[in-house]
Amino acid sequence: MHNTVIENQKSILSLCRQYHVKQLDLFGSALSDAFDTESSDIDLLVEFLPLPSGRRADAYFGLLEQLETLLQRPIDLVCVRAVRNPYFLDAIRVNRSTLYAA
């Protein structure tokens, strides 16, 4: 796991509670030596607790904005519910690290 994530874990947990996250997983290059501190983004898989439809977008974009500010790099925030390719979802689930689980 990349140091940027490790150093900010407490703040990430706080954001997850604030934005009604059920589970947040790190995947992709931030889990490997392929992470480039100059150009890599951070890939996160998110599942939210049940929210009224009008609050889902606020939770998603609020969390995204706060994570980018906190971690000082682009975030690829992928919602579990939005993934239509089961092979992609399986690949993420095999190579992930859970950062938060409610």
Contacts in CASP RR format, 6 or more apart in sequence:
PFRMAT RR
TARGET T0000
AUTHOR 0000-0000-0000
METHOD contacts of the structure
MODEL  1
MHNTVIENQKSILSLCRQYHVKQLDLFGSALSDAFDTESSDIDLLVEFLP
LPSGRRADAYFGLLEQLETLLQRPIDLVCVRAVRNPYFLDAIRVNRSTLY
AA
1 26 0 8 1.000
1 30 0 8 1.000
1 31 0 8 1.000
1 97 0 8 1.000
2 30 0 8 1.000
2 31 0 8 1.000
2 35 0 8 1.000
2 42 0 8 1.000
4 30 0 8 1.000
4 42 0 8 1.000
4 71 0 8 1.000
4 72 0 8 1.000
4 73 0 8 1.000
5 12 0 8 1.000
5 26 0 8 1.000
5 30 0 8 1.000
5 42 0 8 1.000
5 71 0 8 1.000
5 99 0 8 1.000
8 70 0 8 1.000
8 71 0 8 1.000
9 99 0 8 1.000
11 70 0 8 1.000
12 24 0 8 1.000
12 67 0 8 1.000
12 70 0 8 1.000
12 99 0 8 1.000
12 100 0 8 1.000
13 99 0 8 1.000
13 100 0 8 1.000
15 21 0 8 1.000
15 63 0 8 1.000
15 66 0 8 1.000
15 67 0 8 1.000
15 70 0 8 1.000
16 24 0 8 1.000
16 63 0 8 1.000
16 99 0 8 1.000
16 100 0 8 1.000
16 102 0 8 1.000
17 102 0 8 1.000
18 66 0 8 1.000
19 48 0 8 1.000
19 59 0 8 1.000
19 62 0 8 1.000
19 63 0 8 1.000
19 66 0 8 1.000
20 48 0 8 1.000
20 49 0 8 1.000
20 51 0 8 1.000
20 55 0 8 1.000
20 59 0 8 1.000
21 46 0 8 1.000
21 47 0 8 1.000
21 48 0 8 1.000
21 49 0 8 1.000
21 59 0 8 1.000
21 63 0 8 1.000
21 100 0 8 1.000
21 102 0 8 1.000
22 47 0 8 1.000
22 48 0 8 1.000
22 49 0 8 1.000
22 101 0 8 1.000
22 102 0 8 1.000
23 45 0 8 1.000
23 46 0 8 1.000
23 47 0 8 1.000
23 80 0 8 1.000
23 98 0 8 1.000
23 100 0 8 1.000
23 101 0 8 1.000
23 102 0 8 1.000
24 44 0 8 1.000
24 45 0 8 1.000
24 46 0 8 1.000
24 47 0 8 1.000
24 98 0 8 1.000
24 99 0 8 1.000
24 100 0 8 1.000
24 101 0 8 1.000
25 44 0 8 1.000
25 45 0 8 1.000
25 46 0 8 1.000
25 92 0 8 1.000
25 96 0 8 1.000
25 97 0 8 1.000
25 98 0 8 1.000
25 99 0 8 1.000
26 42 0 8 1.000
26 43 0 8 1.000
26 44 0 8 1.000
26 96 0 8 1.000
26 97 0 8 1.000
26 98 0 8 1.000
26 99 0 8 1.000
27 43 0 8 1.000
27 44 0 8 1.000
27 45 0 8 1.000
27 92 0 8 1.000
27 95 0 8 1.000
27 96 0 8 1.000
27 97 0 8 1.000
28 34 0 8 1.000
28 43 0 8 1.000
28 95 0 8 1.000
29 35 0 8 1.000
29 36 0 8 1.000
29 40 0 8 1.000
29 43 0 8 1.000
30 40 0 8 1.000
30 42 0 8 1.000
30 43 0 8 1.000
31 95 0 8 1.000
31 96 0 8 1.000
31 97 0 8 1.000
34 40 0 8 1.000
40 73 0 8 1.000
41 73 0 8 1.000
41 74 0 8 1.000
41 75 0 8 1.000
41 76 0 8 1.000
42 67 0 8 1.000
42 71 0 8 1.000
42 73 0 8 1.000
42 74 0 8 1.000
42 75 0 8 1.000
42 76 0 8 1.000
43 76 0 8 1.000
43 78 0 8 1.000
44 67 0 8 1.000
44 75 0 8 1.000
44 76 0 8 1.000
44 77 0 8 1.000
44 78 0 8 1.000
44 99 0 8 1.000
45 78 0 8 1.000
45 79 0 8 1.000
45 80 0 8 1.000
45 92 0 8 1.000
45 96 0 8 1.000
46 60 0 8 1.000
46 63 0 8 1.000
46 77 0 8 1.000
46 78 0 8 1.000
46 79 0 8 1.000
46 80 0 8 1.000
47 79 0 8 1.000
47 80 0 8 1.000
47 81 0 8 1.000
48 56 0 8 1.000
48 59 0 8 1.000
48 60 0 8 1.000
48 79 0 8 1.000
49 102 0 8 1.000
51 59 0 8 1.000
60 77 0 8 1.000
60 79 0 8 1.000
63 77 0 8 1.000
64 75 0 8 1.000
64 77 0 8 1.000
67 75 0 8 1.000
67 77 0 8 1.000
68 74 0 8 1.000
68 75 0 8 1.000
78 92 0 8 1.000
80 89 0 8 1.000
83 89 0 8 1.000
83 92 0 8 1.000
END
